[in-house]
Each structure stands twice: as C-alpha cells, then as structure tokens.
Amino acid sequence: MTIGILGSGALGSNVARALANKGLSAVIANRSGPESLAALVKELGPTITAGTLQQAAQADIVLVAVPWVAIESLLGSLPAWNNRIVIDGTNPVLFLDPDSADAKDPTNPLAAYGIKAIDLGGKSSSAVVQGLVPGARVVKAFNHLDVAVLSEPEVSGGKRTLFYAGDDAAAKAEVRSLLETCGYFAVDLGALDTGGRLMELPFGALATHNLIKI
C-alpha cells in the first residue's frame, strides 16, 4: 500500500517521522511545492519523498493533515478518489492569533489554549470530510493526540494508544495494520459518526487522552 500525506505541518511531519522510523515509504506534500520540503525529507531519510499534492493524493492511503480552514479548498482541487482510503486527521478548530479579539473572548472556553471550536451545525468533522472526498473510504485517526508525541509510538516500555474509527471494515483493517506497523497500540472505536466524535477535538470524550499499553 502506498501512502500519501497532505500537509507538512506538525501533524503531517510527525506522522512522516513515525513512518520513516519503521522504514515505511510515503510521499509528503504541501501547497508550497516539493522544493519547500527539501530540508524535511533530508532529515527523514530516503523512505520519505516530497511530491505535489496531486501525487500524494494518488496513494492508496492518503492522510489529510491540514488545518480545518484549508480542507475544503484543498480537497476540492484533487482528482477522483476511486475507493482509495482517506485518513481524516483533522479537527474542527480555528487556531487564533494571540492578538485577535477571539483570543481574548471571555465566552470562548478554549481561548486560553489558542483555539476556537468551529460550529459544524451538529455534524461530525468526519461527516464533513467524507462529503468532500466522494468515492473515498474515510477512516478517522491521528487527530486525538498532541502531534508532538506522534513520532514516538513506542514509549516507556509500551505502545502509545491510537484510536481510529470508520464505516468500511476493509479500510479500517488496512489502517489498523499501518498503525500497528508504526508501533502504535490501535483501538477501534467503531463507526465513523460515533467513534469519530469520541476522539474529535476539542470536546470528544477521548480527545487528548494519551494512553500507553504496557
């Protein structure tokens, strides 16, 4: 299975590190183009290569690792998905400018953390993503942990727990295999709408839970 990563920020680059540490190959891409990723791919080693967004999106498994505000324009510009697997690593939050009015809004319970929840009108974030990738099989994963720890699946003599959820059993099996190969302890939370909500930041019951399987 080929792997593509859409986004080279903290999420995309740390997942790429986890893959590289196990010798797994992936194409990572961003809006700035492959040249902007030269330093990152040099650091990560020969299994991680830089490509265009279109090239990364042609992989068998594609991780969406971009800020929520960018997903509609990004996913709308990509070719047909043709039953490939999309891992939704996003969360419906807006990252705030510390000098903005939103960052000082006393009615925002998340202002102290530098984020604001985005109102999806009762939809789960993965339902929104699913609507933007027609023909893809969507699995939610990589979104519930601090991105800084994702590059270390194996820690303290155990394996870091990574939740995932989806509606397609075969797609979930592929993603579980990938997570376990990276060294995570993968836990299936069930269907996309229910399990995805449990791990969705900022209010999911399992969001930010950093558990280690010993």
C-alpha positions as CSV (number, residue, x, y, z in Angstrom):
1,M,0.0,0.0,0.0
2,T,1.3,3.4,-1.0
3,I,1.0,6.3,1.5
4,G,0.5,10.0,0.8
5,I,0.5,12.8,3.3
6,L,-1.4,16.1,2.5
7,G,0.2,18.7,4.7
8,S,3.7,19.1,6.1
9,G,2.9,21.0,9.3
10,A,3.2,19.5,12.8
11,L,0.8,16.7,12.2
12,G,2.0,15.6,8.7
13,S,5.7,15.8,9.5
14,N,5.4,13.9,12.8
15,V,3.4,11.1,11.1
16,A,6.1,11.0,8.4
17,R,8.7,10.6,11.2
18,A,6.8,7.7,12.6
19,L,6.7,6.1,9.2
20,A,10.3,6.8,8.5
21,N,11.4,5.3,11.8
22,K,10.0,2.0,10.7
23,G,11.3,2.2,7.1
24,L,7.9,2.8,5.6
25,S,7.7,4.9,2.4
26,A,5.4,7.9,1.9
27,V,5.0,10.9,-0.3
28,I,4.5,14.2,1.6
29,A,3.2,17.3,0.0
30,N,2.1,20.9,0.8
31,R,0.8,23.9,-1.1
32,S,4.3,25.4,-1.4
33,G,5.6,22.6,-3.6
34,P,8.2,19.8,-3.3
35,E,11.2,22.3,-3.2
36,S,9.9,23.7,0.1
37,L,10.2,20.2,1.7
38,A,13.9,19.6,0.9
39,A,15.1,20.1,4.5
40,L,12.3,17.9,5.9
41,V,12.8,15.0,3.6
42,K,16.6,15.2,4.1
43,E,16.0,14.9,7.8
44,L,13.6,12.0,7.5
45,G,15.7,9.9,5.2
46,P,15.3,8.0,1.9
47,T,11.8,6.5,2.5
48,I,10.0,9.8,2.7
49,T,9.9,11.8,-0.6
50,A,8.4,15.2,-1.4
51,G,5.8,15.4,-4.1
52,T,2.9,17.6,-5.3
53,L,-0.5,17.5,-3.7
54,Q,-1.8,15.6,-6.7
55,Q,0.9,13.0,-6.4
56,A,0.4,12.4,-2.7
57,A,-3.4,12.2,-3.3
58,Q,-2.9,9.3,-5.7
59,A,-1.6,7.0,-3.0
60,D,-3.6,4.0,-1.7
61,I,-3.9,5.6,1.7
62,V,-4.0,9.4,2.0
63,L,-3.7,11.2,5.3
64,V,-5.4,14.6,5.4
65,A,-3.1,16.6,7.8
66,V,-4.1,20.3,7.2
67,P,-5.8,22.9,9.3
68,W,-9.6,22.7,9.2
69,V,-9.9,26.1,7.4
70,A,-7.9,24.7,4.5
71,I,-9.6,21.4,3.9
72,E,-12.4,22.5,1.5
73,S,-10.2,24.3,-0.9
74,L,-7.6,21.6,-0.7
75,L,-9.8,18.6,-1.2
76,G,-11.9,20.3,-3.8
77,S,-8.8,20.6,-6.0
78,L,-7.9,16.9,-6.1
79,P,-8.7,14.2,-8.6
80,A,-11.3,11.4,-8.1
81,W,-10.7,9.1,-5.1
82,N,-11.9,5.9,-6.7
83,N,-12.4,3.9,-3.5
84,R,-9.0,4.7,-2.0
85,I,-8.6,5.2,1.7
86,V,-8.6,8.7,3.2
87,I,-7.4,9.1,6.8
88,D,-9.1,12.1,8.4
89,G,-6.6,13.6,10.8
90,T,-8.4,16.9,11.1
91,N,-10.2,18.6,14.0
92,P,-12.8,21.4,13.6
93,V,-10.9,24.1,15.4
94,L,-9.6,27.5,14.5
95,F,-6.1,28.5,15.6
96,L,-6.2,32.0,17.0
97,D,-3.9,34.9,16.5
98,P,-2.9,35.7,20.2
99,D,-3.5,39.4,19.5
100,S,-7.0,38.9,18.0
101,A,-10.3,39.6,19.7
102,D,-11.2,35.9,19.6
103,A,-8.1,35.1,21.7
104,K,-9.4,37.4,24.4
105,D,-13.1,36.4,24.1
106,P,-14.4,35.5,27.6
107,T,-17.2,33.5,26.1
108,N,-14.7,31.1,24.4
109,P,-13.7,28.4,26.9
110,L,-10.8,27.4,24.7
111,A,-9.3,30.9,24.3
112,A,-6.5,30.1,26.8
113,Y,-5.4,27.2,24.6
114,G,-5.3,29.4,21.5
115,I,-8.1,27.7,19.7
116,K,-11.8,28.2,18.9
117,A,-14.3,25.5,18.2
118,I,-15.9,25.7,14.7
119,D,-19.7,25.1,14.6
120,L,-20.5,22.3,12.2
121,G,-24.2,22.5,12.7
122,G,-24.4,19.2,14.6
123,K,-22.3,17.3,12.0
124,S,-19.2,15.4,13.0
125,S,-15.9,16.6,11.4
126,S,-15.5,13.3,9.5
127,A,-19.0,13.6,8.0
128,V,-17.9,16.9,6.6
129,V,-14.6,15.4,5.3
130,Q,-16.5,12.5,3.8
131,G,-18.6,14.8,1.8
132,L,-15.5,16.5,0.4
133,V,-14.0,13.2,-0.8
134,P,-16.7,11.4,-2.7
135,G,-15.8,7.9,-3.6
136,A,-13.2,7.5,-0.8
137,R,-13.3,5.3,2.2
138,V,-12.8,7.5,5.3
139,V,-11.1,6.4,8.5
140,K,-10.6,8.9,11.4
141,A,-7.2,8.6,13.1
142,F,-4.1,10.6,14.2
143,N,-6.2,13.5,15.4
144,H,-6.7,12.9,19.2
145,L,-3.2,13.2,20.5
146,D,-0.7,16.1,20.9
147,V,1.0,16.0,17.5
148,A,4.4,16.2,19.2
149,V,4.1,12.7,20.6
150,L,3.1,11.0,17.3
151,S,6.6,10.5,16.2
152,E,7.2,8.2,19.3
153,P,4.7,5.3,19.0
154,E,6.8,3.2,21.4
155,V,7.5,4.8,24.8
156,S,8.1,3.9,28.4
157,G,8.3,0.2,27.6
158,G,4.9,0.1,25.9
159,K,2.9,1.3,22.9
160,R,1.1,4.6,22.6
161,T,-2.7,4.1,22.1
162,L,-4.1,5.5,18.9
163,F,-7.8,5.4,18.3
164,Y,-9.4,5.0,14.9
165,A,-13.0,4.8,13.5
166,G,-14.7,4.2,10.2
167,D,-17.6,2.6,8.4
168,D,-15.6,0.4,5.9
169,A,-14.3,-2.8,7.6
170,A,-11.6,-3.4,4.9
171,A,-10.4,0.2,5.1
172,K,-10.2,0.0,8.9
173,A,-8.2,-3.2,8.7
174,E,-5.7,-1.5,6.4
175,V,-5.4,1.5,8.7
176,R,-5.0,-0.7,11.7
177,S,-2.2,-2.6,10.1
178,L,-0.5,0.6,9.3
179,L,-0.8,1.9,12.8
180,E,0.5,-1.3,14.3
181,T,3.4,-1.5,11.9
182,C,4.3,2.0,13.1
183,G,4.3,0.7,16.6
184,Y,1.1,2.1,18.0
185,F,-1.5,0.2,20.0
186,A,-4.5,0.6,17.7
187,V,-8.0,0.8,19.3
188,D,-11.1,0.6,17.1
189,L,-13.9,3.0,18.3
190,G,-16.4,1.7,15.8
191,A,-18.4,3.7,13.3
192,L,-17.2,7.0,11.9
193,D,-20.0,9.1,13.3
194,T,-19.9,7.7,16.8
195,G,-16.3,6.8,17.2
196,G,-15.1,9.8,15.3
197,R,-17.0,12.1,17.7
198,L,-15.4,10.5,20.7
199,M,-11.9,11.3,19.6
200,E,-12.7,14.7,18.0
201,L,-11.1,17.8,19.4
202,P,-12.0,19.9,21.3
203,F,-14.9,18.2,23.1
204,G,-14.7,14.5,22.3
205,A,-14.6,12.3,25.5
206,L,-11.4,10.6,24.4
207,A,-9.7,13.7,22.8
208,T,-6.2,14.4,24.2
209,H,-6.1,11.1,26.1
210,N,-2.5,9.9,25.9
211,L,-2.6,6.3,27.0
212,I,0.2,3.8,26.9
213,K,-0.4,0.0,26.5
214,I,2.3,-1.8,28.6
